Amino acid sequence: MNSILEICQEVADMTATQRPDDLFARNILSNAIFLSVAKNELESLMRYGDWQVLVKEGSFQTFEGKIFYPFEEILPDFYAIVHNTIYIKDEREQILGALTAEEWMKQKCFEYSSSKVKFRIENGGFKFSGQVPNGVKIVFMYRSNGICRDAKSYEIKSTLTKNTDVPLFDKYIVKLGITWRWLKRNGMDYEEEYNEYQKELKKKFGLEQNVQDIKLGRLHDFSDEVLLKI
């Protein structure tokens, strides 16, 4: 995999400009511009949608008396919930039910043992109402805020900190994105490069979303069929 510096150097070759040798050398304007547009591109891709590389499983357990669980408290790398993926599991890790926006409006609760568990997504977290049993496990899929990984440790990071950092996204898409952004930043015509970028971005993202629905069947006596994406 190419590092962010190597990708920026390829962009420099394509645009007939001086190659950056250190993106973090702040005393060189051209290097600083490359770093700025690279950060903008990677952050934009992270916000674009539920890329497979960013989707993770998150979970937490309830505590009696606590009604609000902020996302950032549960998961430091949280960016967004993946829609229709919230489940309750029992002590044997069996799925008891799934809470979707539609199901919330229809039932507004889960049957969990002898108690009713009521919660909704509100103000950047899970908010429960009524009696909250202790030890209920809520499981969900979420999109992380990662944009790159460390070349040696493979640690996922939410910002670029080294020339050797490797973007999490497709190299060709990243290169196209940095190219049109660099041209725009320098007051040059970028329409052709931008159009090519948008075409390839939609194609790549569409391929990732082209998955098949598998029916899990009824997970709850009042729920509709729940679909698992693979």
Secondary structure as GFF3:
##gff-version 3
##sequence-region A 1 230
A	DSSP	alpha_helix	4	14	.	.	.	ID=ss1
A	DSSP	alpha_helix	29	48	.	.	.	ID=ss2
A	DSSP	three_ten_helix	52	54	.	.	.	ID=ss3
A	DSSP	beta_strand	55	61	.	.	.	ID=ss4
A	DSSP	beta_strand	68	70	.	.	.	ID=ss5
A	DSSP	alpha_helix	71	74	.	.	.	ID=ss6
A	DSSP	beta_strand	78	81	.	.	.	ID=ss7
A	DSSP	beta_strand	86	89	.	.	.	ID=ss8
A	DSSP	beta_strand	95	99	.	.	.	ID=ss9
A	DSSP	alpha_helix	101	107	.	.	.	ID=ss10
A	DSSP	beta_strand	110	112	.	.	.	ID=ss11
A	DSSP	beta_strand	115	121	.	.	.	ID=ss12
A	DSSP	beta_strand	125	129	.	.	.	ID=ss13
A	DSSP	beta_strand	137	144	.	.	.	ID=ss14
A	DSSP	beta_strand	148	149	.	.	.	ID=ss15
A	DSSP	beta_strand	156	157	.	.	.	ID=ss16
A	DSSP	beta_strand	166	167	.	.	.	ID=ss17
A	DSSP	alpha_helix	171	185	.	.	.	ID=ss18
A	DSSP	alpha_helix	191	209	.	.	.	ID=ss19
A	DSSP	beta_strand	213	215	.	.	.	ID=ss20
A	DSSP	beta_strand	227	229	.	.	.	ID=ss21
###
